[in-house]
Amino acid sequence: MGMFDWTEKNAAVLQQGGVIGPDERLPWPQTAAMGVQHVIAMFGATVLAPILMGFDTNIAILMSGIGTLIFFAITNGKVPSYLGSSFAFIGVVIAATGFAGKGPNANISVALGGIVACGVVYILIGAIVHAIGTGWIERVMPPVVTGAVVAVIGLNLASVPIKNMASSNFDSWMQAVTFVSVGLVAVFTRGMVQRLLILIGLVMASLIYAVFANGMGLGKPLDLSGVGSAAWVGLPHFTAPVFSANAMLLIVPVVIILVAENLGHLKAVTAMTGKDLDPYLGRAFMGDGIATVLSAGVGGTGVTTYAENIGVMAATKIYSTAVFVTAALIAIVLGFSPKFGAVIQAIPLPVMGGVSIVVFGLITIAGARIWVSNQVDFSQNKNLIVAAITLIIGTGDFTLKFGDFALGGIGTATFGAILLYALLNRKT
């Protein structure tokens, strides 16, 4: 079967609660509509990550589309997945560039060099997995380690929205309004609205912000002047990477998180579809690595397979890879619209801060879910100690210096968890 040979299924299959597999598709109009839904699902996080790092949002969206097509080609169209901006890079990019949290990142080039290096290491790991399988990864990074490392990514970032994205009491209240809005959408709505909880919560909070700031003068007004003056079509701002040893050493360890994410996502899709995707794992790593290198090579974010889109597949039971091809093409079109970029830039910083609190919290809980779903036994002291130390050194930004190079926070927690588990696991 070729890469583009999907078997067409009619919509009646869905009415009967049936499943559309990776190598099947609905008629093209329904496939396109599902593609739009996947764009919306990945949209909030794929746009939020570059904003939090001071990157260009249009490039991030454009490269997420191109990256998804690369991933599709390298996995031979067999793995349903969308590649969006990875949050795993946010902490290390902020650390490497000293970014203050608003506007363009003046030191973006150094971060891009680090992300490219991380992508290259990821491709090499993919090649090794393709050759010898995944057993070694699961031995080095059992669920207690991956869960702790994923949780630390969220916890390490906790101070960013709270310290940097609220300069006044009004701003702090607006952050609270935002995360409550997202929470209300998450719990009290159903169907498509609930799937778009971040996006709809963000719009609600922005409207409330405008009432208090623009209407009552309590805060910095919401400014939409940039949206009106922006062109509908235009090129994004491309930036070339610069390779600095310090930034690369800080950012490359993120590869461990990308491997853990991708491995988890593939296992989730295997469980949902009943199709064994393990033989494609090496290809999935390489596809993700190549997409990351290309994205950072022109000024975009590092990319990863997206849990948001896996959530949409779980809800719709449509696992067709055709849907992701259409979603990628839509993202590429959006990437060439400066007007779309201007709308994103107009979102008030406290609202972004409130959304960040939710997103970083969800990452943290995703780590805890790895423990729960793998039934990690915390009555075993080795698991207890590994998780306990990893969470605190990651959250507290524990830093070790090796000459001029400093390894902090997420890096010490990641390497620490792997080494500590290897040490403590010797006693059986």
C-alpha positions in Angstrom: 0.0 0.0 0.0 1.4 3.4 -1.0 1.6 6.4 1.2 -1.4 8.2 -0.2 -3.6 5.1 -0.8 -6.3 5.5 1.8 -9.4 3.3 1.7 -12.4 5.5 1.6 -15.1 4.8 4.3 -18.5 6.5 4.2 -19.8 8.6 7.1 -22.3 5.8 8.1 -19.3 4.1 9.8 -19.1 6.9 12.2 -22.9 6.9 12.9 -22.5 3.3 14.0 -19.7 4.3 16.4 -17.1 2.8 14.1 -13.4 3.5 13.8 -11.5 5.0 10.9 -8.0 3.5 10.9 -4.7 5.3 9.9 -4.8 3.8 6.4 -8.5 4.7 5.9 -10.3 8.1 5.3 -13.7 9.7 5.2 -14.8 11.4 1.9 -12.6 14.5 1.3 -15.1 17.2 2.5 -15.3 15.5 5.9 -11.6 14.8 6.0 -11.0 18.6 5.4 -13.4 19.5 8.2 -11.5 17.1 10.6 -8.3 18.8 9.4 -9.6 22.2 10.5 -10.5 20.7 13.9 -6.9 19.4 14.3 -5.5 22.8 13.4 -7.6 24.4 16.1 -6.6 21.7 18.6 -2.8 22.2 18.1 -3.2 25.9 17.6 -3.3 27.3 21.1 -0.2 25.5 22.3 1.7 25.8 19.0 1.2 29.6 19.1 1.7 29.9 22.9 5.1 28.3 22.9 6.8 30.8 20.5 5.1 33.8 22.3 6.6 32.5 25.7 10.0 32.3 24.1 9.8 35.5 22.0 9.8 33.6 18.6 7.8 34.5 15.5 4.3 32.8 15.7 3.9 32.7 11.9 7.1 30.7 11.4 6.0 28.3 14.2 2.7 27.6 12.5 4.3 27.4 9.1 7.0 25.0 10.3 4.5 22.9 12.2 2.7 22.3 8.9 5.9 21.5 7.0 7.1 19.3 9.9 3.9 17.3 10.0 4.3 16.6 6.2 7.9 15.5 6.8 6.8 13.2 9.6 4.1 11.8 7.4 6.6 11.0 4.6 9.2 9.5 6.9 6.7 7.2 8.7 5.4 6.2 5.3 1.9 7.6 6.2 1.4 5.0 8.8 1.5 7.0 12.1 -1.3 9.5 12.7 0.3 12.5 14.4 0.6 16.3 14.3 3.9 18.0 15.1 3.5 21.3 17.0 5.7 23.6 19.0 7.3 21.7 21.9 6.9 23.2 25.4 9.9 21.2 26.6 12.2 23.9 25.1 10.6 26.9 26.9 12.5 26.6 30.2 15.9 26.0 28.6 15.4 28.7 25.9 14.5 31.3 28.5 17.6 30.3 30.5 19.9 30.4 27.4 18.6 33.7 26.1 17.6 35.6 29.3 14.2 36.4 27.6 12.0 38.7 29.7 8.6 37.4 28.6 7.3 40.0 26.1 8.0 40.9 22.5 10.7 39.5 20.2 13.6 37.6 21.8 16.8 39.5 21.1 19.0 36.4 21.5 16.8 34.1 19.5 19.8 32.9 17.3 21.6 31.2 20.1 18.5 29.3 21.1 17.9 28.2 17.5 21.5 26.8 17.4 20.7 24.7 20.6 17.4 23.5 19.2 19.1 22.4 15.9 21.7 20.5 17.9 19.0 18.8 19.9 17.2 17.8 16.7 20.4 16.2 15.3 20.8 14.1 18.5 17.2 13.1 18.2 17.7 11.9 14.6 20.7 9.8 15.8 18.6 8.2 18.6 15.9 7.5 15.9 18.5 5.8 13.7 19.7 3.6 16.7 16.1 2.7 17.6 15.3 1.9 14.0 18.3 -0.5 14.0 18.0 -2.2 17.4 14.5 -1.4 18.9 13.3 0.4 22.0 14.1 -1.9 24.9 17.1 0.1 25.9 15.1 3.3 26.2 12.5 1.7 28.4 15.3 0.3 30.7 17.1 3.6 31.1 13.8 5.7 31.4 11.2 3.6 33.2 7.8 5.4 34.0 9.0 6.7 37.4 11.7 8.6 35.6 9.7 9.8 32.6 6.8 10.9 34.8 9.1 12.9 37.1 10.9 14.6 34.1 7.6 15.5 32.4 6.2 16.9 35.7 9.4 19.0 36.2 9.0 20.8 32.8 5.7 22.3 34.1 6.9 23.0 37.6 10.2 24.6 36.5 8.2 27.1 34.4 5.7 27.9 37.2 7.4 31.2 38.1 7.4 32.5 34.5 3.7 33.6 34.3 3.5 34.5 38.0 6.7 36.6 38.2 7.1 37.9 34.6 3.7 38.2 33.1 1.8 40.2 35.7 3.3 43.6 36.5 0.4 44.9 38.7 -2.4 43.7 41.0 -4.9 44.2 38.1 -2.8 41.9 35.9 -2.7 39.2 38.6 -6.5 39.4 38.9 -6.8 39.1 35.1 -4.6 35.9 35.2 -7.0 34.5 37.7 -10.0 35.4 35.5 -8.2 33.6 32.6 -7.5 30.4 34.3 -11.0 30.3 35.8 -12.5 30.9 32.3 -10.5 28.0 30.9 -11.6 25.8 33.8 -15.3 26.7 33.3 -15.1 25.8 29.6 -13.3 22.6 30.4 -15.9 21.4 32.9 -19.2 22.9 31.9 -19.2 22.6 28.1 -19.4 19.6 25.8 -18.2 18.5 22.4 -16.2 20.8 20.1 -16.4 23.7 22.6 -14.8 21.6 25.3 -12.1 20.5 22.9 -11.2 24.1 22.3 -11.0 25.0 26.0 -7.7 27.0 25.8 -8.8 29.0 22.8 -12.3 29.8 24.0 -11.1 30.5 27.6 -8.5 32.9 26.1 -11.1 34.7 24.0 -13.5 35.0 27.0 -10.7 36.4 29.2 -9.6 38.8 26.5 -13.1 40.3 26.2 -13.3 40.6 30.0 -9.9 42.3 30.0 -11.1 44.8 27.3 -14.1 45.7 29.5 -12.0 46.5 32.5 -8.9 47.9 30.8 -10.3 49.7 27.7 -13.8 50.4 29.3 -12.9 51.4 32.9 -9.2 52.3 32.5 -8.0 49.9 35.1 -5.1 48.5 33.1 -3.1 48.8 29.9 -5.7 48.9 27.1 -6.1 46.0 24.6 -4.6 47.4 21.3 -5.9 46.0 18.0 -4.3 48.7 15.8 -1.6 46.3 14.6 -4.2 43.9 13.2 -5.8 46.5 11.0 -2.5 47.6 9.5 -1.1 44.0 8.9 -1.1 42.5 5.5 -3.3 39.5 4.8 -0.4 37.7 3.0 3.4 38.0 3.5 6.6 36.2 4.4 7.3 35.5 8.1 10.5 36.8 9.7 13.1 34.1 9.2 16.2 34.0 11.5 19.4 31.9 11.2 20.8 29.9 14.1 24.1 30.7 15.9 25.9 27.8 17.5 27.1 28.4 21.1 28.5 25.6 23.2 26.8 26.8 26.4 23.3 27.1 24.8 23.7 23.7 23.0 24.7 22.0 26.3 21.7 23.6 28.0 19.1 22.7 25.2 20.3 19.3 23.9 19.1 17.4 27.1 15.5 18.3 26.0 15.9 15.3 23.5 15.2 13.0 26.5 11.8 14.6 27.0 11.0 14.5 23.2 11.8 10.8 23.2 9.6 10.2 26.2 6.7 12.2 24.7 6.9 10.5 21.3 7.3 7.1 22.8 4.2 7.7 25.1 2.2 9.1 22.2 2.9 6.2 19.9 2.0 3.7 22.7 -1.3 5.7 23.2 -2.2 5.5 19.5 -1.3 1.8 19.4 -3.6 1.2 22.3 -6.4 3.2 20.6 -6.1 1.8 17.1 -5.1 -1.8 17.9 -2.4 -1.4 15.2 1.2 -2.1 16.5 3.1 1.1 15.7 6.3 0.0 17.5 8.1 -0.9 14.2 7.7 2.8 13.2 9.1 4.3 16.4 12.6 4.8 15.0 11.1 6.5 11.9 8.9 8.6 14.1 11.9 9.9 16.1 13.8 10.6 12.9 10.8 12.4 11.4 10.4 14.6 14.5 14.2 15.3 14.6 14.4 16.3 11.0 11.3 18.6 11.4 12.9 20.2 14.5 16.2 20.8 12.7 14.4 22.4 9.7 12.1 24.5 11.9 14.9 25.9 14.1 17.1 26.4 11.0 14.8 29.2 9.8 13.7 30.7 13.2 10.9 28.3 14.3 10.4 26.3 17.5 11.4 22.7 18.2 8.5 20.4 17.4 7.0 17.3 18.9 4.1 14.9 18.4 1.0 16.5 19.9 -1.1 15.2 22.8 -3.9 17.7 21.9 -4.4 16.0 18.5 -4.2 12.5 20.1 -7.0 13.7 22.3 -9.1 14.7 19.3 -8.4 11.3 17.7 -9.5 9.6 20.9 -12.7 11.6 21.0 -13.6 11.2 17.3 -12.2 7.6 16.7 -10.8 9.0 13.4 -7.2 8.0 13.1 -6.8 8.6 9.4 -3.4 10.1 8.5 -5.2 11.9 5.6 -6.7 14.2 8.2 -3.1 15.3 9.3 -2.1 16.0 5.7 -5.0 18.4 5.3 -4.3 20.0 8.8 -0.7 20.5 7.8 -1.6 22.3 4.5 -4.0 24.6 6.4 -1.2 25.5 8.9 1.2 26.3 6.0 -1.4 28.8 4.5 -1.9 30.5 8.0 1.9 30.8 8.3 2.0 33.2 5.4 -0.6 35.6 6.9 0.9 38.5 8.9 -2.6 39.5 9.9 -3.0 36.2 11.7 0.3 36.9 13.5 -0.9 40.4 14.5 -4.0 39.0 16.1 -1.8 36.7 18.3 0.4 39.6 19.3 -2.6 41.6 20.4 -3.5 39.1 23.2 -2.9 40.9 26.5 0.1 39.6 28.5 -1.8 38.8 31.7 -4.3 36.7 29.6 -1.3 34.8 28.1 0.0 34.4 31.7 -3.3 32.9 32.9 -3.3 30.5 30.0 0.4 29.6 30.7 -0.6 28.7 34.3 -3.1 26.2 33.0 -0.8 24.8 30.3 2.2 24.4 32.6 -0.1 22.8 35.2 -1.4 20.4 32.6 2.2 19.4 31.6 2.9 18.7 35.3 -0.2 16.6 35.7 0.7 14.7 32.5 3.8 13.5 34.4 1.6 12.3 37.3 -0.6 10.5 34.8 2.4 8.6 33.5 2.9 7.3 37.1 -0.8 6.5 37.5 -1.3 4.7 34.1 1.9 2.7 34.6 1.0 1.9 38.2 4.3 3.1 39.6 4.7 1.6 43.0 5.7 4.3 45.5 6.0 1.8 48.3 9.3 0.9 46.7 11.9 3.3 48.1 13.9 3.6 44.8 10.8 5.0 43.1 10.0 7.3 46.0 13.5 8.8 46.2 13.9 9.2 42.4 10.6 11.0 42.1 11.0 13.1 45.3 14.5 14.4 44.5 13.8 15.0 40.8 10.7 17.1 41.5 12.4 19.4 44.0 15.7 20.0 42.1 13.7 20.7 38.9 11.3 23.1 40.6 13.9 24.8 42.7 16.2 25.2 39.6 19.1 23.2 41.2 22.2 24.2 39.3 25.6 22.4 38.9 28.6 24.2 37.3 31.2 22.3 35.2 33.8 25.0 34.6 32.0 27.7 32.6 29.0 25.5 31.8 26.0 25.6 34.2 23.5 22.8 34.1 20.3 23.9 35.8 16.7 23.0 36.6 15.3 20.8 33.8 18.8 19.5 32.8 19.9 18.5 36.3 16.5 17.0 37.0 16.5 14.9 33.8 20.1 13.6 34.1 19.7 13.3 37.8 16.6 11.1 37.5 18.2 8.8 35.0 21.5 8.4 37.0 19.8 8.2 40.3 17.5 5.4 39.1 20.4 3.5 37.5 22.2 3.8 40.9 19.3 2.8 43.1 18.0 0.1 40.8 21.2 -2.0 41.4 19.7 -3.4 44.6 17.0 -5.9 43.4 
